[in-house]
Amino acid sequence: MKTKCFWVYVLVLITLFVTGCDKKTNEQKQSTISVFGTGTVSVQPDVIQMSITLRNVAQTTKKAQEEVSKMVRQVLKILKDANIEDKYINTASLNFSSEYDYYSNRRTLIGQKAEQRITFSIEGINDDSEKASGIIDQLIQINGIELNQVNYSVKNTSEYYIKSRELAYEKAVEKATQYAQLSNLKLIKVLSISDQGMSQVSPMNNKFSRNMAMGDELYAAADTSTTIPIGELEISTTISAVFLLR
């Protein structure tokens, strides 16, 4: 009786093994296609991030630091008067070093340098287009200040990324369908989707820089105030999708 049960068990294992092999063979015979899809949404930025550096060279580090601190207090007052909250203002770096002059392969000590970099964000720029310009106009009156970087972003990006993911999937389906038709096959279903990442790109920044360098009259203001074209921000999502064909 035990021998009979043993052979029944072995027969079941053999059947399962053969069935598994057949299933694997069928899967290997299936045609699939892997494609990428990118969805991009253009949106008006509502936040601008700026980075400024305050620098001073003096005979002593203490004197240089005191002068930079005065500059920092001026900056903070300007930002406070513009209703920029403290949580949006940060010290990115604070450095002290010796300043040298190099001439004829000789190094001459000029003095001690203090340098502080501050970053801050301005919200609601789409509702008040002159707010950022007004802040810059006041900041550049501080001698020794440098404006290092200007970036645009959107405060709430959730809905835009949802839309970009939808567009990315539609692009992937469109591309896979075309390849299937070219191969005389038909798209059956999606087997897997992999998110390749998301990004925010502001292509208008480079355009703005080029136009200013070329002296484009479009940005030549009638007065001396700063003009900042905002442009549009591109929010993108890229996916990789594998589809079953037949």
C-alpha positions as CSV (number, residue, x, y, z in Angstrom):
1,M,0.0,0.0,0.0
2,K,2.8,2.3,0.9
3,T,4.6,1.5,-2.4
4,K,1.4,2.4,-4.3
5,C,1.2,5.8,-2.6
6,F,4.8,6.5,-3.3
7,W,4.4,5.9,-7.0
8,V,1.3,8.1,-7.1
9,Y,3.3,10.9,-5.4
10,V,6.1,10.5,-7.9
11,L,3.6,10.6,-10.8
12,V,2.1,13.9,-9.4
13,L,5.6,15.5,-9.2
14,I,6.4,14.4,-12.8
15,T,3.1,15.9,-14.0
16,L,3.7,19.2,-12.2
17,F,7.3,19.3,-13.6
18,V,6.1,18.7,-17.2
19,T,3.3,21.2,-16.8
20,G,5.8,23.8,-15.5
21,C,8.1,23.2,-18.3
22,D,5.3,23.6,-20.9
23,K,4.2,26.8,-19.2
24,K,7.8,28.1,-19.3
25,T,8.2,27.1,-22.9
26,N,5.0,28.9,-23.8
27,E,6.1,32.1,-22.0
28,Q,9.4,32.0,-23.9
29,K,7.5,31.8,-27.2
30,Q,5.5,34.9,-26.3
31,S,6.5,38.2,-28.0
32,T,7.1,41.2,-25.9
33,I,8.3,44.8,-26.5
34,S,9.9,47.2,-24.1
35,V,9.6,50.9,-24.6
36,F,10.1,54.2,-22.9
37,G,7.5,57.0,-22.5
38,T,8.0,60.5,-21.4
39,G,5.1,62.8,-20.3
40,T,5.8,66.6,-20.0
41,V,3.5,69.3,-18.5
42,S,4.2,73.0,-18.9
43,V,3.3,75.1,-15.9
44,Q,3.8,78.7,-14.7
45,P,6.2,78.8,-11.7
46,D,5.0,80.3,-8.5
47,V,8.2,80.1,-6.5
48,I,11.7,81.6,-7.1
49,Q,14.8,80.5,-5.2
50,M,17.8,82.8,-5.0
51,S,21.3,82.4,-3.7
52,I,23.4,85.4,-2.7
53,T,27.0,85.8,-1.4
54,L,28.1,88.5,0.9
55,R,31.9,89.1,1.0
56,N,34.4,91.4,2.6
57,V,38.2,91.6,2.8
58,A,39.8,93.5,5.7
59,Q,43.1,93.5,7.6
60,T,41.7,91.1,10.2
61,T,39.2,88.3,10.1
62,K,37.2,89.9,12.9
63,K,36.9,93.2,10.9
64,A,35.9,91.3,7.7
65,Q,33.3,89.3,9.6
66,E,31.8,92.4,11.2
67,E,31.4,94.0,7.8
68,V,29.7,90.9,6.4
69,S,27.4,90.8,9.4
70,K,26.3,94.3,8.7
71,M,25.5,93.3,5.1
72,V,23.6,90.3,6.4
73,R,21.5,92.5,8.6
74,Q,20.7,94.7,5.6
75,V,19.6,91.7,3.6
76,L,17.4,90.3,6.4
77,K,15.7,93.7,6.7
78,I,15.0,93.8,3.0
79,L,13.5,90.3,3.0
80,K,11.5,91.0,6.2
81,D,10.0,94.2,4.7
82,A,9.1,92.0,1.6
83,N,7.2,89.6,4.0
84,I,9.6,86.7,3.4
85,E,9.3,84.4,6.4
86,D,12.3,83.3,8.4
87,K,11.7,79.6,7.5
88,Y,12.5,80.5,3.8
89,I,15.8,82.1,4.6
90,N,18.9,79.9,5.2
91,T,22.7,80.3,5.6
92,A,24.1,77.9,3.1
93,S,27.8,78.5,4.0
94,L,30.1,80.7,6.1
95,N,33.8,80.8,5.3
96,F,36.9,82.6,6.5
97,S,40.1,82.6,4.6
98,S,43.2,84.6,3.6
99,E,43.0,86.7,0.4
100,Y,46.1,86.7,-1.8
101,D,47.2,88.5,-4.9
102,Y,49.3,86.6,-7.5
103,Y,51.7,88.5,-9.7
104,S,54.8,87.3,-11.5
105,N,54.6,84.0,-9.7
106,R,54.7,85.7,-6.3
107,R,51.9,85.5,-3.7
108,T,51.2,88.6,-1.7
109,L,48.8,88.7,1.2
110,I,46.0,91.2,0.8
111,G,44.0,90.6,3.9
112,Q,41.5,88.3,5.6
113,K,38.2,87.4,3.8
114,A,34.9,86.6,5.3
115,E,32.2,85.2,3.1
116,Q,28.6,84.1,3.9
117,R,26.1,82.6,1.4
118,I,22.4,83.0,2.0
119,T,19.5,81.3,0.1
120,F,15.9,82.4,0.2
121,S,12.6,81.6,-1.5
122,I,9.9,84.0,-2.7
123,E,6.5,82.6,-3.2
124,G,3.5,83.9,-5.2
125,I,5.6,85.4,-7.9
126,N,2.8,84.6,-10.5
127,D,0.5,86.8,-8.5
128,D,3.0,89.6,-8.0
129,S,5.5,89.6,-10.9
130,E,7.4,92.6,-9.6
131,K,8.0,91.3,-6.1
132,A,11.3,89.5,-7.0
133,S,12.5,92.4,-9.1
134,G,11.9,94.8,-6.2
135,I,13.9,92.7,-3.8
136,I,16.8,92.4,-6.3
137,D,16.8,96.2,-6.8
138,Q,17.2,96.7,-3.1
139,L,19.8,93.9,-2.7
140,I,22.2,95.2,-5.4
141,Q,22.5,98.5,-3.4
142,I,24.6,96.5,-0.9
143,N,28.2,96.9,-1.9
144,G,30.0,93.5,-2.1
145,I,26.9,91.4,-2.7
146,E,26.8,88.7,-5.4
147,L,23.7,87.1,-6.9
148,N,24.8,83.5,-7.6
149,Q,21.8,81.6,-8.7
150,V,18.1,82.0,-9.6
151,N,15.8,78.9,-9.9
152,Y,12.1,78.6,-10.5
153,S,9.8,75.9,-9.1
154,V,6.2,75.1,-8.3
155,K,5.1,74.9,-4.7
156,N,2.5,72.1,-5.2
157,T,3.5,69.7,-7.9
158,S,1.3,66.7,-7.1
159,E,-1.4,67.3,-9.8
160,Y,1.2,68.1,-12.4
161,Y,3.2,64.9,-11.8
162,I,-0.1,62.9,-11.9
163,K,-0.8,64.4,-15.3
164,S,2.8,63.8,-16.5
165,R,2.6,60.1,-15.5
166,E,-0.6,59.7,-17.5
167,L,1.0,61.3,-20.5
168,A,4.1,59.1,-20.1
169,Y,1.9,55.9,-20.1
170,E,0.0,57.1,-23.1
171,K,3.2,57.8,-25.0
172,A,4.5,54.3,-24.1
173,V,1.3,52.7,-25.4
174,E,1.4,54.8,-28.5
175,K,5.0,53.8,-29.2
176,A,4.4,50.1,-28.5
177,T,1.3,50.0,-30.7
178,Q,3.2,51.4,-33.6
179,Y,6.0,48.9,-33.3
180,A,3.4,46.0,-33.0
181,Q,1.7,47.1,-36.2
182,L,5.0,47.3,-38.0
183,S,5.7,43.7,-36.9
184,N,2.2,42.6,-37.9
185,L,1.4,41.9,-34.3
186,K,-1.2,43.1,-31.8
187,L,-0.8,44.7,-28.4
188,I,-2.4,42.5,-25.7
189,K,-1.6,43.9,-22.3
190,V,1.1,45.6,-20.2
191,L,3.4,43.2,-18.3
192,S,5.3,45.6,-16.2
193,I,5.9,49.3,-15.7
194,S,9.0,50.9,-14.2
195,D,9.3,54.6,-13.2
196,Q,12.5,56.0,-14.5
197,G,12.3,59.3,-12.6
198,M,10.8,62.8,-12.6
199,S,12.3,66.2,-13.2
200,Q,11.6,69.9,-13.3
201,V,13.3,71.9,-16.1
202,S,13.2,75.6,-16.8
203,P,14.4,76.0,-20.4
204,M,13.6,79.7,-20.4
205,N,16.5,80.5,-18.1
206,N,19.1,79.8,-20.8
207,K,17.1,81.7,-23.3
208,F,17.0,84.7,-21.0
209,S,20.8,84.6,-20.5
210,R,21.5,84.4,-24.3
211,N,19.1,87.3,-25.1
212,M,20.6,89.6,-22.5
213,A,24.1,88.8,-23.8
214,M,23.0,89.7,-27.3
215,G,21.4,92.9,-26.1
216,D,17.9,91.8,-27.1
217,E,15.7,94.9,-27.0
218,L,12.8,92.8,-25.7
219,Y,14.3,92.9,-22.2
220,A,15.7,96.4,-22.3
221,A,13.7,98.2,-19.6
222,A,12.9,101.9,-19.9
223,D,14.1,102.5,-16.4
224,T,16.9,101.0,-14.3
225,S,14.8,98.4,-12.5
226,T,15.6,94.7,-12.8
227,T,13.5,92.7,-15.3
228,I,13.1,89.0,-14.7
229,P,11.2,87.0,-17.4
230,I,9.7,84.0,-15.7
231,G,8.8,81.7,-18.7
232,E,7.4,78.3,-18.1
233,L,8.6,75.3,-16.1
234,E,8.5,71.8,-17.6
235,I,7.6,68.9,-15.3
236,S,8.4,65.5,-16.8
237,T,8.0,61.8,-15.9
238,T,9.7,59.0,-17.8
239,I,8.6,55.3,-17.6
240,S,9.7,52.0,-19.0
241,A,6.9,49.6,-19.9
242,V,6.9,46.0,-21.2
243,F,3.9,44.9,-23.3
244,L,2.8,41.4,-24.5
245,L,2.3,41.0,-28.2
246,R,0.5,38.4,-30.2
